[in-house]
């Protein structure tokens, strides 16, 4: 995987061979404000488009940011819907251990997308990658 973006809160990687964009959150995410989270998410969307990614891997193991109900609605409208339009239908999530953060991630991706959006949650990156690759 090639590093394509890095900030205080996350790093993005792209695997050309498998057409996977990986978003890796780090522990400093607990200091993140909602506007900063939105900026990071829109940055991911921008790189999905630039690299024409087909699969999305979110490594949220170290994510310490709870996605509010309002932010969940924003994510569906301003992130998930646009990335579906880019042709990204599979997303794998390596989940954090914090229950509240887990629930907020699950609820964010729980919106109806006419059966186009397929997502699964995993304990480790290897299983998540294997699942994504099985759909290529």
C-alpha positions in Angstrom: 0.0 0.0 0.0 1.2 3.5 -0.9 0.7 6.4 1.5 -1.3 9.1 -0.3 -2.4 11.4 2.5 -1.5 12.0 6.2 -2.9 14.3 8.8 -3.0 14.6 12.6 -5.9 12.2 12.7 -5.6 9.7 9.9 -3.6 8.3 7.1 -4.8 7.2 3.7 -3.2 4.4 1.6 -4.0 3.1 -1.8 -3.3 -0.3 -3.2 -3.2 -0.1 -7.0 -3.1 -3.9 -7.4 -6.4 -4.5 -5.5 -7.9 -1.0 -6.1 -8.4 -0.5 -2.3 -8.3 2.7 -0.4 -7.5 2.3 3.3 -8.3 4.9 5.9 -6.4 4.4 9.1 -7.5 6.5 12.1 -5.1 7.2 14.9 -5.4 7.9 18.7 -5.3 11.6 18.3 -8.8 11.4 16.8 -10.2 11.8 20.3 -9.3 15.5 20.1 -11.0 15.9 16.7 -13.9 18.3 16.3 -16.9 17.5 14.1 -15.8 20.0 11.4 -12.3 18.3 11.3 -13.9 14.9 11.0 -16.0 16.1 8.1 -12.9 17.5 6.4 -11.1 14.2 6.8 -14.0 12.3 5.4 -14.3 14.6 2.4 -10.5 14.2 1.9 -11.1 10.4 1.7 -13.8 10.9 -0.9 -11.5 13.2 -2.9 -8.8 10.5 -3.0 -11.3 7.8 -3.8 -12.2 9.8 -6.9 -8.6 10.6 -7.8 -7.4 7.0 -7.6 -10.7 5.5 -8.9 -10.8 3.1 -5.9 -13.4 0.3 -6.0 -13.1 -0.9 -2.4 -13.0 0.9 1.0 -11.1 -0.3 4.1 -11.6 1.6 7.3 -9.1 0.8 10.0 -10.9 2.3 13.0 -9.1 0.2 15.6 -7.6 3.4 17.2 -10.6 5.7 16.4 -11.7 7.6 19.5 -14.3 9.8 18.0 -18.1 9.2 18.4 -20.1 10.0 15.4 -23.2 12.0 16.5 -26.6 11.3 15.0 -26.5 14.6 13.0 -23.1 13.6 11.7 -24.3 10.2 10.8 -27.0 11.8 8.6 -24.4 14.1 7.0 -22.1 11.1 6.3 -24.9 9.2 4.5 -25.8 12.2 2.3 -22.4 13.8 1.7 -20.1 10.8 1.8 -21.7 7.4 1.4 -24.1 8.5 -1.4 -21.3 10.1 -3.4 -18.9 7.2 -3.0 -21.6 4.8 -4.3 -21.8 7.1 -7.4 -18.1 6.5 -7.8 -18.8 2.7 -8.0 -17.5 1.8 -4.5 -20.0 -0.8 -3.3 -17.9 -2.8 -0.7 -16.6 -1.4 2.6 -14.8 -3.3 5.3 -14.4 -1.9 8.8 -11.8 -3.0 11.4 -13.6 -2.0 14.5 -12.4 -0.2 17.6 -12.8 -1.8 21.1 -14.9 1.1 22.4 -18.6 0.1 22.3 -19.9 3.7 21.8 -17.6 4.3 18.8 -18.5 0.9 17.4 -22.2 1.6 17.5 -21.7 5.1 15.9 -19.8 3.5 13.0 -22.4 0.8 12.6 -25.3 3.2 12.7 -23.6 5.5 10.2 -23.3 2.7 7.6 -26.8 1.3 8.4 -28.8 3.6 6.1 -30.6 2.1 3.2 -28.8 2.3 -0.1 -31.1 0.1 -2.3 -29.0 -3.0 -1.5 -26.0 -1.4 -3.4 -23.8 -0.9 -0.4 -22.2 -4.0 1.2 -20.4 -3.6 4.4 -18.9 -5.9 7.1 -17.2 -5.4 10.4 -14.0 -7.2 11.4 -11.7 -7.6 14.4 -8.5 -7.5 12.2 -7.2 -6.1 9.0 -6.3 -9.4 7.4 -9.9 -10.7 7.5 -11.2 -7.4 6.2 -8.8 -7.4 3.3 -9.6 -11.0 2.4 -13.3 -10.2 2.4 -12.8 -7.1 0.1 -10.5 -9.1 -2.3 -13.1 -11.9 -2.5 -15.4 -9.4 -4.3 -12.9 -8.3 -6.9 
